[in-house]
C-alpha cells in the first residue's frame, strides 16, 4: 500500500491538492503548479531526513503520507484524493506508516473543522493535546501526539 514517491506521482498529488473541498478541509489554499512542484522537488524529495511515501490502492495513486522534523518535533502529514475519502485508506496508510516511522513522539496538526482526519489520528493511537491552536491565517488547528512505539498498529 505504501511505496517510495516517484516523480511521476507529483502531477497526481498536484491535482489532488487543487480539489476545492480537499483544501478547504485541510485549511489552506492550494499552491500554483510551479510552486507545488518546486516545493516537492526541493523541500520534500530533496530533504534526506524527510520520510515520504505514496499511498497506492488497486494500482491507483490515492495520496501521500510523510514525516519531517520541524522546530524539534517530528511531524506527520497525509493527503488522500477526495475520490478516495471514506474508504479507510487514510487510517490504513497512517497505521502502516506509524510502524515504519519509529520516532516518538510523533505529532500531527489538523484543522479544527476536519473531523474525519481527527478520527483517523485517534484510530491510529494519536491523542489530542490541549485546545485549538490558532494559526496566523486564522485557521484553528488541533495538535495530536503519538507516544508509544508500535502504536498505530
SULJO-V137855 format. One record per run of one state. SS is the DSSP state (@ for helix, = for strand, . for the rest). FROM is the first residue (numbers start at 1). TO is the last residue. Records with the same first field share a line. If there is no record, write none. Layout:
# SULJO-V137855
SS = FROM-TO ; FROM-TO
This chain:
# SULJO-V137855
. = 1-1 ; 5-6 ; 19-19 ; 27-32 ; 45-50 ; 58-59 ; 71-72 ; 81-81 ; 85-88 ; 101-105 ; 112-114 ; 124-126 ; 135-139 ; 147-153
= = 2-4 ; 51-57 ; 60-70 ; 73-80 ; 106-111 ; 127-134 ; 140-146
@ = 7-18 ; 20-26 ; 33-44 ; 82-84 ; 89-100 ; 115-123
